Amino acid sequence: MQFAHPHILYLLLLLIPLTAWYIIKQRNAQPSLGVSSLKRFGNINSSWRSKIRHLNFALRLIAISALVVALARPQTHDAWNESKIEGTDIVLALDISSSMLARDFDPNRLESAKTVASQFIAGRENDNIGIVIFAGESLTGLPMTPDRATLTNYVQSINQEMLDDGTAIGDGLATSINRIKNGKAVSKSIILLTDGSNNTGVIAPITAAEVAAELGIKVYTIGVGTNGMAPYPVVDVFGRVTYEMMPVQIDEATLKRIASITGGQYFRATDDNALKSIFETIDQMEKTVLDVRNFSSTTDDYELWAWIAFAALALSVFNKFTILRSIP
């Protein structure tokens, strides 16, 4: 055992004058009477109360001693502690093309995806996460970082006007691969969310998927959009944005193949609840348990001494008003 403030232990020397004072006080407190012989008193036994009359003083000394030790902050020796955490590298690749403003989700596909992505990020405390956005081109929004606040703030700031319109799924996947390939975690995965089909860009989606597979990166693909028709934004001749019912067209075949090549999985989100459920499923699938060995230098261990001081003082007070009560 070691102490954070060992000099406080010098206060224990106060027990010496306290004990001397008590002994002197007890001698002076006893009246005397001179008699010629004690023979007549030989058969008188002293009561059990008289035998423990010094108990309260002993309890007070114990309370003072334990309090001094507690104030000196006893600490345990250095030790190694082992624990397990779950951690992985993840890139969220979000489609921000104009079709993501379709209102078959509340309030639209993009805002719904941002909300669910933020909740997903908040629950991944031990992960490094990056953000990639794509439309007619792709862009690294945030490189890999464990900073939850920065990630969440960036996701909430995403809007459709950040990139030229279009859907470059292959480029978005390729950019995501470049961001995650040098990550330190053994498990690496990309969550790619889109509501359309690849119609621009320089890299074919399947080519990017094959590269991801070679690097051991899983890709989870999510197709966003209701079945059938959905209200899509359309700009009229006066520059005003209106919404027209149009068929939902998602290249599910390509998204399924990307997931299959990389060992991931394809999901279809037809509404807000389905999208939330999909992210919860991926959250459970992408967890890697890591053994972590931490060195703990010191641990305060004063609670026992504080309880001893409290118990001794409480017992002393109890005795004073009960079994050792004195009449003035």
C-alpha angles and dihedrals in degrees: 000000000000133000130228091209106025093165089072088069088075085078087075087076087073087074090073098061090038091055092046091050091050093051093050091046092052093051093050093046095061115086118219132220125188117228132170095231140010093202093107091055097051095099095050112106120209116240123252089245091061090051093057097038090115093051095096093054090050090050091051090052089051091049092050092047094049091047092052091050091049092050089052087061106231112216135194121242123267115283144176118243125196124207140162127236133178116234141157143153116259135177121197110209110193127191109224099176119138092261088066086074090069111129102226084106126053112289091344140314096269096049091046091051091049092052094049092043091053091052090048092051092049091058096051100079099161100040136100107228131188131191125220123179126194140180120136085350136009132249136185104238095182130358120229110303139154091215103118095186094053092047093049094046091051094048090052090051095055115115136172094251095065093089138026113271123266137081115265100173094163093052092046091052093046092051090049091052091052090052097049106033094086095046118129098226119098092223116063126177141168124210108204117191122188140149101206146030132281108274104154143018134083102263124068114231094234092051090053090047092054090053090050091051091052090053093048094248118147118215121206110195124201124194110205121203142081122263114266119357131007136180106259125189114254128182113223127210091274093055093253120139114234131167126240130183109251134166117270109240117188121167093229092164092062094043091050091049092050090053093045095050093051099040093251130116138250122231132186118213112197097170143005095275092050091051091050091048091051093055090047089053093050089047090059094044097049103060123120119190114222127190110228124191113201127188114225111197102191140357124196112238105179100116094091092053092048091052091048090053092048093047094048093048093045092050091049092053091046092052092048093059098037129025096008097040113142129207114225 
